[in-house]
Amino acid sequence: QVQLEQSGADVKKPGSSVKVSCMLSGDKFGSYTVTWVRQAPGQGLEWMGGILPIFGTTDYARQFQDRVTFKADKSTTTAYMELLSLTSDDTAVYFCALGLGGTFDTWGQGTLVTVSS
Amino acid sequence: DIQMTQSPSSLSASVGDRVTITCQASQDINNYLNWYQQKPGKAPKLLIYDASNLETGVPSRFSGSGSGTDFSFTINSLQPEDIATYYCQENDNLPPITFGQGTRLEIK
C-alpha cells in the first residue's frame, strides 16, 4: 500500500525557516510528482509547487518561489519542503501529495506549522 | 493563470438528497478537472479525475461531468458520512495548479 508519512508538527519563530519531510512507503518515486499544498486555518487549499524526483525538476508557485525549496532523496524516497523567512501568515497545515501530472491520489497526513513569537 | 470559481461556498441538504456543486474555469481546460473531498482534520481525498472518472473505491453515488469551462459534481442520495468540504482542481497546462474555493457541505 502506497503511503506518505510526514514529519510532525512544528512551532517556529517569525523570521526563521521550517523543513517538512514526506516519506513515501510501498513504492518508489518512479514518474510520480510530489506536490506541496498548504491550508491556513479555516481556509482553502493553496498549491505551493512540486518536484519530479526522477529528474529533480521543480515548479514553484509565484507567491513562494523566492523562499521555498523542494528536494527529494530517491534513495530514501523522501521529499522535503523548506520555507524561509516565516511570518504568522505561514501558519498552516502543509500537505505533500503524490500523483501523475496534476492529479494527486495519495496524500500525507499533513504537518501543522505554527509561526509565533 | 487559470481561475476556478466554485459554487456554492456552503450547502445544507438532507440525507437522501441529490447535491450538485459547480466549478467554472476562466479558460478552456478541456477535461482536466479533479474533485476532492476533505473531512475535518484530514487530508483531501481524490474522488473524481479528468472531470468524470470515478477514482477506484469511491462510491458510485459520486459523479462528475463537464468539459471546457463548466463542470459539475453530484452526490446522489446524500449520506451522513458525506459531510465534508469539496474542492475542484484544474490541472491543464501546468504549472500552476489551481483549486476552487471549496464547498462546505452540511446535513440539515
Interface residues (C-beta under 8 A of the other chain):
Chain A: T35 V37 G44 L45 E46 W47 G49 G50 D59 A61 R62 F95 A97 G101 G102 T103 F104 D105 W107 G108 Q109 G110
Chain B: Y32 N34 Y36 Q38 K42 A43 P44 K45 L46 Y49 D50 E55 Y87 Q89 E90 N91 D92 L94 P95 P96 I97 T98 F99 G100 Q101 G102
